[in-house]
Amino acid sequence: ELIRDHVNNAEKYFSFIPKEILPVFLDAAEYHHENFDGSGYINGIHEKEIPLIACLIHTAESYISLVNKRNYRKIMDKEAAIEELKRRPGVYDPRTIEVLEEIV
């Protein structure tokens, strides 16, 4: 619960962000653990309810984790990491995986 609660504390970390763009940063921080099918946290929202910036960060954060060393698994190459994201339907917005695939 303590780890999951970090999304509720976003505003206190963004005091340096100009107020006119603060909502974008808050959306990214507060909703980046929401899954496309509604199974994520903290609010269990899904699909178009999730701000696009949060969907992008969710996908990018997972991709970065997959292509970097972790104590519990080996590093994946770019293609394997994208395939792993695709193997988890409902977790990521499919549009964000398509864009990631084009970029990498």
ZALOSE-887338 format. One record per residue (C-alpha): x, y, z; residue number from 0; residue in one letter. Coordinates in Angstrom, 3 decimals, decimal comma, padded with zeros to 6 digits, m for minus. Layout:
<rs>
        xx        yy        zz  resi  resn
         X         Y         Z   NUM     A
...
</rs>
This chain:
<rs>
        xx        yy        zz  resi  resn
   000,000   000,000   000,000     0     E
   002,821   002,404   000,815     1     L
   004,414   001,880  m002,601     2     I
   001,075   002,235  m004,380     3     R
   000,367   005,427  m002,482     4     D
   003,153   007,325  m004,260     5     H
   000,685   008,391  m006,952     6     V
  m001,295   010,312  m004,325     7     N
   001,705   012,440  m003,398     8     N
   002,530   013,794  m006,848     9     A
   001,537   017,388  m006,244    10     E
   004,046   017,945  m003,464    11     K
   006,900   016,942  m005,806    12     Y
   005,819   019,332  m008,566    13     F
   005,947   022,682  m006,810    14     S
   008,424   023,930  m009,447    15     F
   006,026   023,272  m012,357    16     I
   004,172   026,322  m013,723    17     P
   000,476   026,163  m012,805    18     K
  m000,738   026,320  m016,403    19     E
   000,949   022,993  m017,262    20     I
   000,735   021,340  m013,842    21     L
  m002,382   019,305  m014,771    22     P
  m000,407   017,372  m017,406    23     V
   002,244   016,423  m014,853    24     F
  m000,370   015,444  m012,297    25     L
  m002,196   013,280  m014,833    26     D
   001,059   011,525  m015,674    27     A
   001,987   010,929  m012,052    28     A
  m001,434   010,017  m010,717    29     E
  m002,586   007,671  m013,477    30     Y
   000,549   005,946  m014,825    31     H
  m000,308   002,671  m013,058    32     H
  m003,787   002,412  m014,536    33     E
  m004,217  m000,477  m016,950    34     N
  m006,119  m000,146  m020,202    35     F
  m008,633  m002,798  m019,087    36     D
  m009,299  m001,137  m015,716    37     G
  m007,264  m003,602  m013,647    38     S
  m004,629  m001,061  m012,590    39     G
  m004,490   001,222  m009,618    40     Y
  m005,215   003,607  m007,960    41     I
  m008,675   004,331  m009,385    42     N
  m009,269   001,307  m011,632    43     G
  m010,156   003,499  m014,592    44     I
  m009,833   002,198  m018,139    45     H
  m009,346   003,044  m021,796    46     E
  m010,281   006,634  m022,653    47     K
  m010,650   007,573  m018,970    48     E
  m006,872   007,310  m018,610    49     I
  m005,044   010,460  m019,753    50     P
  m002,884   009,767  m022,800    51     L
   000,230   011,085  m021,046    52     I
  m000,262   008,453  m018,329    53     A
  m000,676   005,698  m020,934    54     C
   002,532   006,777  m022,621    55     L
   004,462   006,816  m019,359    56     I
   003,071   003,438  m018,300    57     H
   004,249   001,848  m021,550    58     T
   007,611   003,629  m021,591    59     A
   008,333   002,831  m017,948    60     E
   007,633  m000,870  m018,512    61     S
   009,714  m000,949  m021,682    62     Y
   012,659   000,693  m019,927    63     I
   012,408  m001,840  m017,133    64     S
   012,497  m004,721  m019,624    65     L
   015,567  m003,490  m021,522    66     V
   017,576  m002,806  m018,364    67     N
   019,206  m005,204  m015,936    68     K
   017,187  m006,431  m013,005    69     R
   018,305  m008,843  m010,291    70     N
   015,388  m011,149  m011,042    71     Y
   015,770  m011,465  m014,849    72     R
   018,032  m010,897  m017,810    73     K
   017,987  m007,858  m020,065    74     I
   015,702  m008,165  m023,080    75     M
   016,539  m006,807  m026,495    76     D
   014,247  m004,171  m028,019    77     K
   012,173  m006,595  m030,038    78     E
   011,677  m009,042  m027,166    79     A
   010,665  m006,212  m024,843    80     A
   008,006  m004,975  m027,260    81     I
   006,708  m008,511  m027,726    82     E
   006,489  m008,864  m023,941    83     E
   004,359  m005,712  m023,748    84     L
   002,115  m007,069  m026,494    85     K
   001,702  m010,349  m024,582    86     R
  m000,058  m008,443  m021,817    87     R
  m003,314  m007,401  m023,501    88     P
  m005,377  m005,041  m021,451    89     G
  m002,428  m003,612  m019,561    90     V
  m001,179  m001,061  m022,094    91     Y
  m002,980   001,201  m024,514    92     D
  m002,297  m000,499  m027,879    93     P
  m001,656   002,898  m029,495    94     R
   001,295   003,501  m027,193    95     T
   002,869   000,168  m028,068    96     I
   002,500   000,959  m031,774    97     E
   004,228   004,319  m031,304    98     V
   006,988   002,759  m029,194    99     L
   007,559   000,132  m031,859   100     E
   007,939   002,831  m034,512   101     E
   010,394   004,789  m032,379   102     I
   012,676   001,933  m031,367   103     V
</rs>
